[in-house]
Amino acid sequence: MKLTPIVVPGKRRRAGEPASSRGVSKRKRIRKTPNKALSKGSKKLRHGKVSYLEEHLPLEILRSIFMYSENINLVRASPLLGKFLSEIETRREVFVHAFAPTWCEQSKTGLSKLDRKANPEFQSALLDFSWVNMRFVTKCFEQCARIFPQFMEGRDIFGDLDMAFDDEDAKVTVEDATGEMNATERCFMVHFETFVSKKRSIDRWVSLRVVVDSISMVHHKARIPDALITGPWDDEALKKFFWLTRVGACYQEDQTWELAYTGLETALKHRHEPSGRAISALVLLERTIAELKWPADKLTEAHELIYPLELKAAWTKKYSVHGVLNSFRRRLEEEANSAAQHAQGVQDGQDA
C-alpha cells in the first residue's frame, strides 16, 4: 500500500503532479500599520494600561523614589511618570538632592558634611538637560543653603569660601529686566560679565583655586556636557560652560579629542559674530582640553585651521594642544580687534 501524499498549499509540487485542489482561504491576515494602529478604532493600542504604581502611589512617594534611586531613566519609563516628575518643584528638589553632598563639602579634600556621597553619573545626567540653566542652578543653590545653612555658610555659587571678588574690573552693571534675579544669580552675573570682557579674568580666578580654600561645586567625575564642548554656544550655554569650568569641572576620560576638535571648528566658524562668544568659548576650551593627547596629524590640521598658509615650514611635532589653542585664541582676538577698529573708524567718519 502506497503512502498518502500530503499536499501543503504554497509549497512546490513535483514535476508532473497536478495542482492541489484545496482552495486558498479567502480570509486574509490584516496587518496593522502604525497609522491603523493609531486610528480611532484602535483604542486598545492607543491607550496603554496604567500601572498600579502610576495609579495609586502619591506624587511625594514617586518623587522620593526618583531621588533616592538616582536613575534619570525613571522619568522615561512612561509618559505619565515623566509628566509627574517634570514639575519645576520636583526638578529643583532632585537637583538639590544630587548636588547637596558636593555643595556641603568641608573643604577641597572632598569630605562631605552629609551622610552620603555624591553620584557623578546622576550629576552628569542632570547637567545634560537644557533646562538646567544658570537661573535654575542659582535658585537650587539658594534652596540648598536654606536646607543646610550650617554646612553652606560663607560660600558662594563658585565654591569660594573666603575670597571676595574685589577686582576693579569686576565693577560691572548687571541688568535685571525681569526682576527675577536673586542674590546668587547676581553674584554669578558679576563674574560672568567680567569674564566676557576683554580681560578674560577666568585665567586668574581658576588659577587661584589651587592656593585658596575652595571646593569643587560638581563631582570631579561629573561630565561636562558634550554640547558645551562642541558648541555652538548661545548666552545660556556659555554661562553654563563658564560656571562648570570655574567651579572645577574636568574633561573626562571617555570624552575623546574629537569633541574638542569639533569645538575648535565651531569657534572658527562663528568667530565673526559681534557677540564675541567664540573667543569666550575658546578660553573655556583652553582650560578644559589643553592637557589632551591629540594625534599629530590632527594637531597639524588644527593649526592649519588658524594659519592656512603661514608657519607651515616652522611646524614641529613638539607643538601641543595648548599651543594650538593659544594661537587660535590670539588669531580670533586680532580679528575681533581689527573689526572693532574698522567699525569705530566708520562711525567717526559718519560723525565728522
FIDREN-860701 format. One record per residue (C-alpha): residue number from 1; residue in one letter; x, y, z. Coordinates in steps of 0.02 Angstrom, whole numbers. Layout:
PT  num  residu       x       y       z
PT  NUM       a       X       Y       Z
...
//
This chain:
PT  num  residu       x       y       z
PT    1       m       0       0       0
PT    2       k      69     167     -53
PT    3       l      86     312      68
PT    4       t     -40     452      52
PT    5       p      47     611      -4
PT    6       i      15     768      97
PT    7       v      -2     924      -6
PT    8       v      40    1087      81
PT    9       p     -30    1243      -4
PT   10       g     105    1359     -65
PT   11       k     241    1226     -70
PT   12       r     321    1168    -231
PT   13       r     250    1011    -309
PT   14       r     348     880    -400
PT   15       a     357     876    -588
PT   16       g     201     801    -666
PT   17       e      96     815    -510
PT   18       p     -73     902    -529
PT   19       a    -106    1064    -440
PT   20       s    -185    1050    -270
PT   21       s    -372    1056    -272
PT   22       r    -375    1133    -100
PT   23       g    -436    1311    -113
PT   24       v    -346    1456     -37
PT   25       s    -438    1532     108
PT   26       k    -518    1697      67
PT   27       r    -484    1757     242
PT   28       k    -335    1869     233
PT   29       r    -225    1916     376
PT   30       i    -239    2101     409
PT   31       r     -79    2182     466
PT   32       k     -97    2347     554
PT   33       t      17    2486     502
PT   34       p      68    2620     627
PT   35       n     -67    2733     555
PT   36       k    -202    2600     575
PT   37       a    -140    2559     749
PT   38       l    -168    2739     798
PT   39       s    -336    2753     712
PT   40       k    -497    2790     804
PT   41       g    -549    2609     814
PT   42       s    -387    2551     894
PT   43       k    -422    2615    1067
PT   44       k    -337    2468    1148
PT   45       l    -173    2508    1064
PT   46       r    -186    2694    1082
PT   47       h    -213    2699    1268
PT   48       g     -92    2592    1367
PT   49       k    -144    2517    1530
PT   50       v     -98    2625    1679
PT   51       s      14    2531    1800
PT   52       y     -29    2508    1982
PT   53       l     118    2617    2031
PT   54       e      58    2761    1922
PT   55       e    -122    2745    1978
PT   56       h    -104    2726    2167
PT   57       l      63    2798    2226
PT   58       p      59    2981    2280
PT   59       l     172    3105    2194
PT   60       e     275    3130    2352
PT   61       i     322    2945    2356
PT   62       l     361    2942    2170
PT   63       r     472    3094    2195
PT   64       s     564    3009    2338
PT   65       i     588    2851    2234
PT   66       f     659    2956    2092
PT   67       m     778    3050    2207
PT   68       y     848    2903    2303
PT   69       s     859    2787    2154
PT   70       e     963    2922    2065
PT   71       n     910    2848    1900
PT   72       i     863    2976    1768
PT   73       n     781    2840    1661
PT   74       l     636    2830    1782
PT   75       v     557    2984    1703
PT   76       r     567    2896    1534
PT   77       a     477    2740    1596
PT   78       s     308    2808    1543
PT   79       p     232    2973    1485
PT   80       l     130    2984    1644
PT   81       l     283    2964    1756
PT   82       g     376    3090    1651
PT   83       k     234    3214    1675
PT   84       f     227    3186    1863
PT   85       l     415    3203    1887
PT   86       s     443    3352    1771
PT   87       e     363    3487    1877
PT   88       i     481    3629    1920
PT   89       e     471    3595    2108
PT   90       t     519    3413    2080
PT   91       r     662    3462    1966
PT   92       r     735    3579    2096
PT   93       e     715    3454    2237
PT   94       v     801    3318    2135
PT   95       f     941    3436    2081
PT   96       v     973    3489    2261
PT   97       h     975    3307    2315
PT   98       a    1105    3267    2181
PT   99       f    1222    3414    2216
PT  100       a    1200    3441    2403
PT  101       p    1338    3317    2452
PT  102       t    1459    3414    2342
PT  103       w    1399    3587    2395
PT  104       c    1412    3537    2578
PT  105       e    1591    3475    2571
PT  106       q    1702    3527    2715
PT  107       s    1844    3587    2605
PT  108       k    1935    3542    2445
PT  109       t    1978    3372    2524
PT  110       g    1811    3309    2457
PT  111       l    1740    3253    2625
PT  112       s    1555    3294    2634
PT  113       k    1467    3351    2791
PT  114       l    1315    3249    2741
PT  115       d    1299    3063    2774
PT  116       r    1300    3016    2590
PT  117       k    1414    3035    2440
PT  118       a    1379    3123    2276
PT  119       n    1339    3018    2123
PT  120       p    1438    3086    1974
PT  121       e    1333    2991    1846
PT  122       f    1173    3067    1914
PT  123       q    1251    3241    1916
PT  124       s    1309    3218    1736
PT  125       a    1137    3160    1679
PT  126       l    1054    3313    1757
PT  127       l    1182    3434    1686
PT  128       d    1144    3368    1511
PT  129       f     968    3441    1514
PT  130       s     948    3609    1429
PT  131       w     827    3669    1563
PT  132       v     971    3664    1688
PT  133       n    1024    3843    1654
PT  134       m    1110    3961    1775
PT  135       r     949    4037    1841
PT  136       f     892    3862    1886
PT  137       v    1060    3818    1964
PT  138       t    1068    3977    2069
PT  139       k     891    3951    2135
PT  140       c     935    3772    2181
PT  141       f    1092    3834    2267
PT  142       e     991    3955    2374
PT  143       q     864    3818    2413
PT  144       c    1006    3704    2470
PT  145       a    1076    3844    2578
PT  146       r     907    3860    2664
PT  147       i     901    3672    2697
PT  148       f    1082    3656    2758
PT  149       p    1129    3829    2823
PT  150       q    1254    3758    2948
PT  151       f    1352    3672    2807
PT  152       m    1349    3807    2672
PT  153       e    1382    3964    2771
PT  154       g    1511    4080    2695
PT  155       r    1524    4006    2520
PT  156       d    1457    4064    2354
PT  157       i    1400    3985    2191
PT  158       f    1582    3959    2138
PT  159       g    1634    3866    2296
PT  160       d    1747    4007    2357
PT  161       l    1742    4004    2546
PT  162       d    1836    4161    2597
PT  163       m    1883    4251    2436
PT  164       a    1797    4413    2386
PT  165       f    1788    4467    2206
PT  166       d    1867    4639    2232
PT  167       d    1946    4663    2062
PT  168       e    1912    4837    1994
PT  169       d    1869    4762    1826
PT  170       a    1727    4667    1910
PT  171       k    1629    4826    1945
PT  172       v    1508    4798    1803
PT  173       t    1325    4840    1790
PT  174       v    1212    4688    1794
PT  175       e    1042    4724    1719
PT  176       d     887    4632    1779
PT  177       a     748    4672    1657
PT  178       t     628    4541    1726
PT  179       g     658    4573    1911
PT  180       e     681    4386    1942
PT  181       m     868    4387    1980
PT  182       n     912    4327    2156
PT  183       a    1069    4371    2253
PT  184       t    1160    4212    2199
PT  185       e    1123    4242    2015
PT  186       r    1180    4422    2031
PT  187       c    1345    4362    2106
PT  188       f    1365    4243    1960
PT  189       m    1325    4376    1831
PT  190       v    1457    4494    1902
PT  191       h    1588    4360    1873
PT  192       f    1519    4314    1703
PT  193       e    1507    4493    1637
PT  194       t    1687    4519    1692
PT  195       f    1740    4361    1603
PT  196       v    1661    4407    1436
PT  197       s    1753    4574    1440
PT  198       k    1924    4585    1359
PT  199       k    2013    4542    1522
PT  200       r    1950    4361    1520
PT  201       s    1983    4355    1707
PT  202       i    1944    4169    1718
PT  203       d    2130    4140    1691
PT  204       r    2168    4224    1857
PT  205       w    2023    4156    1958
PT  206       v    2039    3975    1903
PT  207       s    2225    3976    1943
PT  208       l    2186    4046    2116
PT  209       r    2081    3892    2156
PT  210       v    2244    3797    2184
PT  211       v    2301    3907    2328
PT  212       v    2140    3965    2410
PT  213       d    2019    3866    2516
PT  214       s    1894    3820    2382
PT  215       i    1788    3669    2340
PT  216       s    1727    3600    2176
PT  217       m    1542    3628    2153
PT  218       v    1525    3472    2045
PT  219       h    1594    3299    2074
PT  220       h    1767    3278    1997
PT  221       k    1699    3131    1895
PT  222       a    1549    3227    1827
PT  223       r    1550    3256    1639
PT  224       i    1544    3425    1556
PT  225       p    1401    3404    1431
PT  226       d    1465    3364    1257
PT  227       a    1358    3502    1183
PT  228       l    1455    3631    1284
PT  229       i    1619    3565    1214
PT  230       t    1566    3557    1032
PT  231       g    1457    3713    1025
PT  232       p    1381    3818     954
PT  233       w    1356    3924    1109
PT  234       d    1212    4040    1146
PT  235       d    1213    4151    1301
PT  236       e    1140    4017    1415
PT  237       a    1261    3883    1355
PT  238       l    1409    4000    1378
PT  239       k    1354    4043    1555
PT  240       k    1337    3859    1599
PT  241       f    1506    3817    1519
PT  242       f    1587    3961    1615
PT  243       w    1514    3903    1781
PT  244       l    1566    3722    1757
PT  245       t    1743    3773    1709
PT  246       r    1753    3900    1850
PT  247       v    1697    3776    1985
PT  248       g    1822    3642    1939
PT  249       a    1734    3527    1814
PT  250       c    1855    3420    1713
PT  251       y    1862    3336    1544
PT  252       q    1830    3151    1575
PT  253       e    1924    3003    1503
PT  254       d    1778    2943    1399
PT  255       q    1765    3112    1312
PT  256       t    1877    3100    1160
PT  257       w    1984    3228    1071
PT  258       e    1857    3229     927
PT  259       l    1739    3331    1036
PT  260       a    1873    3461    1067
PT  261       y    1918    3469     883
PT  262       t    1736    3498     838
PT  263       g    1732    3638     966
PT  264       l    1881    3722     883
PT  265       e    1797    3710     713
PT  266       t    1637    3784     783
PT  267       a    1730    3929     865
PT  268       l    1817    3966     700
PT  269       k    1653    3959     604
PT  270       h    1570    4086     721
PT  271       r    1721    4196     751
PT  272       h    1648    4347     659
PT  273       e    1492    4358     766
PT  274       p    1484    4527     855
PT  275       s    1438    4442    1020
PT  276       g    1616    4378    1042
PT  277       r    1553    4212    1110
PT  278       a    1677    4114    1003
PT  279       i    1827    4192    1091
PT  280       s    1747    4168    1262
PT  281       a    1711    3985    1222
PT  282       l    1890    3962    1164
PT  283       v    1956    4024    1331
PT  284       l    1847    3895    1418
PT  285       l    1904    3759    1298
PT  286       e    2083    3807    1334
PT  287       r    2054    3775    1519
PT  288       t    1960    3614    1483
PT  289       i    2053    3520    1345
PT  290       a    2231    3588    1349
PT  291       e    2303    3429    1426
PT  292       l    2227    3309    1299
PT  293       k    2334    3199    1187
PT  294       w    2294    3227    1004
PT  295       p    2358    3132     853
PT  296       a    2499    3228     768
PT  297       d    2404    3242     603
PT  298       k    2254    3318     693
PT  299       l    2367    3445     778
PT  300       t    2428    3493     606
PT  301       e    2251    3509     539
PT  302       a    2200    3613     690
PT  303       h    2348    3728     664
PT  304       e    2305    3747     481
PT  305       l    2129    3799     529
PT  306       i    2209    3952     607
PT  307       y    2353    3986     489
PT  308       p    2311    3902     323
PT  309       l    2461    3973     229
PT  310       e    2577    4028     370
PT  311       l    2709    3944     476
PT  312       k    2695    3776     388
PT  313       a    2883    3766     375
PT  314       a    2901    3803     560
PT  315       w    2787    3661     612
PT  316       t    2864    3536     732
PT  317       k    2800    3380     816
PT  318       k    2830    3463     985
PT  319       y    2682    3577     955
PT  320       s    2549    3546    1088
PT  321       v    2362    3565    1105
PT  322       h    2395    3709    1224
PT  323       g    2499    3796    1090
PT  324       v    2364    3771     959
PT  325       l    2233    3844    1074
PT  326       n    2342    3994    1115
PT  327       s    2370    4027     930
PT  328       f    2187    4004     893
PT  329       r    2135    4124    1031
PT  330       r    2264    4254     981
PT  331       r    2208    4249     800
PT  332       l    2024    4271     845
PT  333       e    2064    4416     961
PT  334       e    2166    4500     824
PT  335       e    2021    4483     703
PT  336       a    1897    4548     833
PT  337       n    2006    4700     874
PT  338       s    2031    4737     689
PT  339       a    1843    4729     658
PT  340       a    1810    4842     808
PT  341       q    1937    4970     748
PT  342       h    1861    4968     574
PT  343       a    1686    4994     644
PT  344       q    1748    5137     753
PT  345       g    1831    5218     602
PT  346       v    1670    5207     502
PT  347       q    1573    5284     648
PT  348       d    1699    5426     666
PT  349       g    1687    5461     480
PT  350       q    1497    5472     490
PT  351       d    1505    5588     641
PT  352       a    1627    5703     552
//
